[in-house]
Amino acid sequence: MQEKQKDIIIIGGGLTGLTLAFYLKKAGKDFLIVEQQDRTGGVINTISEEGFIYETGPNTGVLSSPEIVELFDSLNNDCKLVIANPESKKRYIWKNKRWNALPSGFISAVTTPLFSFYDKIRILGEPFRKAGLNPDESIASLVKRRMGQSYLDYAVDPFISGIYAGDPHRLITRYAMPKLYRLEQDYGSFIGGAIEKKKLPKSALQKRTTSEVFSVNGGLTYLISALNNAIGNENIITACKNVKVDKSQNGFLVSFNNEAGQIVKLNAPKVITTTGANILSELLPFISKELIQPLSVLKYAPVVQVAVGFTNWKGLKLDAFGALMPTKENRNMLGVLFPSAIFEGRAPKNGALLSVFLGGVKNASLINKSDEEIKLLVLNEISETLGENAAPDLLRIFRYSQAIPQYDISSEQRIFTINKIQDENPGLFLAGNIRDGIGMSDRVKQARMLAEQLNN
Ligand SMILES: Cc1cc2nc3c(=O)[nH]c(=O)nc-3n(C[C@H](O)[C@H](O)[C@H](O)COP(=O)(O)OP(=O)(O)OC[C@H]3O[C@@H](n4cnc5c(N)ncnc54)[C@H](O)[C@@H]3O)c2cc1C
């Protein structure tokens, strides 16, 4: 049996764990990442095959936090940030059996068929509507109250499908879309708040924190390999099985079977978990089932992601970021991204790469369909909505039964429980997307804040 002592152990080598490790390494800390898979990156992974470069997990991020901007600055020599092609800014929404661009200016906002005439008039009153008083208001209720049913059905509902694969009636605004919640609470209006916020003085870093969509040259895997290189292989152990954390005299005892099947035991005064909520009870057996229950019940949306490549695309012009499907339209896909329109080199010349999403909380059983059934569904969606009937040259299916956590009405109790567990067990930190946001920018922000806490 091997036994070691470390100052800090990070469980999980996805983006959260790796970013945390990156900043701990910079600060000269003694740490180790313990990862169960035989590679790091978690849900982030890029594959290059038959002239296509496709993502099996997240496709793009948004430069929405100063922390992600700074991370790319630090990794500049080892991975190259790429920003979405400006011509791919459009987002299409399906209505009346065709794709309609989400309005981007005054004229398109007035002429769009997406929203009802009544709601278009009513939106003029948005800045004068009272702020809500219920801190646990759902996104659906908030949007309907301030903007109207058609904005909910044909803008926010598909947008929520695209981000959360979720249901706006169940997601609580202050947890799931905290920036939107703050706009109403701080400024009394979405429109007024957005205008006021634009006027605020900004530091150089804040000016670089935008809604720009990013990837990395060659795919997001290169962000992971750049982080791995900076952290150093000696600080990462992969292929760890049966990972458990127990209390010990000086903090915690982390044990697991290594790749060779040997039992490894590591003592550390500080342990940070970055895994999903569903395995925490098993990972931390010293915490009573009763106490940890509000974490164990966190619901995740299942997602099926399908990479589809055509070497000779003859369908609709792919001049957008992608297209989203409102629930009301009752179709099978949640949406489709156009990676080859967003970034250079993702498909052969004249070809196209699509990333189709299916399932989500509203169509959860779809994940159980066979590959053949999913393939038929996807090709049918592509044929009927994008006008390409040819057989694809590449089609790869990726299933995530626990893809995106749903920040629903149970969130307050979950955050309270996380804080309580941390208070009762000094040195233990429960991180990852069980709190603080689901996007890559949120993950980097949380990890950076945690690193600062641990470096003090
Ligand atoms: C299909 C999909 C599409 C997405 N699309 C986008 C997008 O377009 N834009 C965006 O910003 N975000 C997107 N996201 C969200 C974003 O990818 C994630 O929030 C982020 O990558 C999560 O990083 P993480 O490190 O917190 O978790 P993970 O990537 O899940 O990493 C957790 C790590 O912990 C490891 N682990 C689990 N259990 C144990 C254990 N017992 N012992 C040791 N290790 C363990 C796992 O193997 C994994 O490596 C998407 C997510 C999914 C699933």
The ligand as a Tripos MOL2 file, in Angstrom:
@<TRIPOS>MOLECULE
LIG
   53    58     1     0     0
SMALL
NO_CHARGES

@<TRIPOS>ATOM
      1 C1        -23.2880   18.0100  -23.4240 C.3       1 LIG1
      2 C2        -22.8390   19.2690  -22.7340 C.ar      1 LIG1
      3 C3        -22.7930   20.4430  -23.4610 C.ar      1 LIG1
      4 C4        -22.3720   21.6200  -22.8350 C.ar      1 LIG1
      5 N1        -22.2950   22.7690  -23.5790 N.ar      1 LIG1
      6 C5        -21.7560   23.8760  -23.0290 C.ar      1 LIG1
      7 C6        -21.5050   25.0210  -23.8360 C.ar      1 LIG1
      8 O1        -21.7540   25.0060  -25.0600 O.2       1 LIG1
      9 N2        -20.9660   26.1110  -23.2340 N.ar      1 LIG1
     10 C7        -20.6180   26.1270  -21.9060 C.ar      1 LIG1
     11 O2        -20.1050   27.1470  -21.4170 O.2       1 LIG1
     12 N3        -20.8380   25.0540  -21.1240 N.ar      1 LIG1
     13 C8        -21.3870   23.9310  -21.6600 C.ar      1 LIG1
     14 N4        -21.5740   22.8210  -20.8950 N.ar      1 LIG1
     15 C9        -21.2540   22.9070  -19.4730 C.3       1 LIG1
     16 C10       -19.7400   22.8480  -19.2380 C.3       1 LIG1
     17 O3        -19.1540   21.9910  -20.1600 O.3       1 LIG1
     18 C11       -19.4810   22.3170  -17.8570 C.3       1 LIG1
     19 O4        -20.0960   23.1480  -16.8810 O.3       1 LIG1
     20 C12       -18.0160   22.2390  -17.4780 C.3       1 LIG1
     21 O5        -17.1960   21.7460  -18.5040 O.3       1 LIG1
     22 C13       -17.9740   21.3660  -16.2530 C.3       1 LIG1
     23 O6        -16.6690   21.2710  -15.7420 O.3       1 LIG1
     24 P1        -16.4680   20.5940  -14.3290 P.3       1 LIG1
     25 O7        -15.0300   20.4210  -14.1190 O.co2     1 LIG1
     26 O8        -17.2050   21.3710  -13.2910 O.co2     1 LIG1
     27 O9        -17.2230   19.1750  -14.4220 O.3       1 LIG1
     28 P2        -16.8750   17.9040  -15.3160 P.3       1 LIG1
     29 O10       -16.4150   18.2740  -16.6510 O.co2     1 LIG1
     30 O11       -18.0570   17.0030  -15.1990 O.co2     1 LIG1
     31 O12       -15.6500   17.2660  -14.5430 O.3       1 LIG1
     32 C14       -15.7990   16.5440  -13.3540 C.3       1 LIG1
     33 C15       -14.6740   15.5260  -13.3070 C.3       1 LIG1
     34 O13       -14.7960   14.7650  -12.1090 O.3       1 LIG1
     35 C16       -14.5020   13.4160  -12.4230 C.3       1 LIG1
     36 N5        -15.1010   12.5630  -11.3930 N.ar      1 LIG1
     37 C17       -16.4140   12.2760  -11.2050 C.ar      1 LIG1
     38 N6        -16.5570   11.4490  -10.1750 N.ar      1 LIG1
     39 C18       -15.3240   11.2220   -9.6670 C.ar      1 LIG1
     40 C19       -14.8260   10.4380   -8.6060 C.ar      1 LIG1
     41 N7        -15.6350    9.7210   -7.8200 N.pl3     1 LIG1
     42 N8        -13.4960   10.4340   -8.3800 N.ar      1 LIG1
     43 C20       -12.6550   11.1360   -9.1550 C.ar      1 LIG1
     44 N9        -13.0690   11.8960  -10.2030 N.ar      1 LIG1
     45 C21       -14.3880   11.9280  -10.4540 C.ar      1 LIG1
     46 C22       -15.1130   13.2260  -13.7830 C.3       1 LIG1
     47 O14       -14.5730   12.0850  -14.4290 O.3       1 LIG1
     48 C23       -14.7370   14.5320  -14.4660 C.3       1 LIG1
     49 O15       -13.5010   14.4710  -15.1120 O.3       1 LIG1
     50 C24       -22.0100   21.6210  -21.4690 C.ar      1 LIG1
     51 C25       -22.0620   20.4300  -20.7450 C.ar      1 LIG1
     52 C26       -22.4680   19.2680  -21.3610 C.ar      1 LIG1
     53 C27       -22.5040   17.9870  -20.5650 C.3       1 LIG1
@<TRIPOS>BOND
     1     1     2 1
     2     2     3 ar
     3     2    52 ar
     4     3     4 ar
     5     4     5 ar
     6     4    50 ar
     7     5     6 ar
     8     6     7 ar
     9     6    13 1
    10     7     8 2
    11     7     9 ar
    12     9    10 ar
    13    10    11 2
    14    10    12 ar
    15    12    13 ar
    16    13    14 ar
    17    14    15 1
    18    14    50 ar
    19    15    16 1
    20    16    17 1
    21    16    18 1
    22    18    19 1
    23    18    20 1
    24    20    21 1
    25    20    22 1
    26    22    23 1
    27    23    24 1
    28    24    25 2
    29    24    26 1
    30    24    27 1
    31    27    28 1
    32    28    29 2
    33    28    30 1
    34    28    31 1
    35    31    32 1
    36    32    33 1
    37    33    34 1
    38    33    48 1
    39    34    35 1
    40    35    36 1
    41    35    46 1
    42    36    37 ar
    43    36    45 ar
    44    37    38 ar
    45    38    39 ar
    46    39    40 ar
    47    39    45 ar
    48    40    41 1
    49    40    42 ar
    50    42    43 ar
    51    43    44 ar
    52    44    45 ar
    53    46    47 1
    54    46    48 1
    55    48    49 1
    56    50    51 ar
    57    51    52 ar
    58    52    53 1
@<TRIPOS>SUBSTRUCTURE
     1 LIG1         1 GROUP 0 **** ****
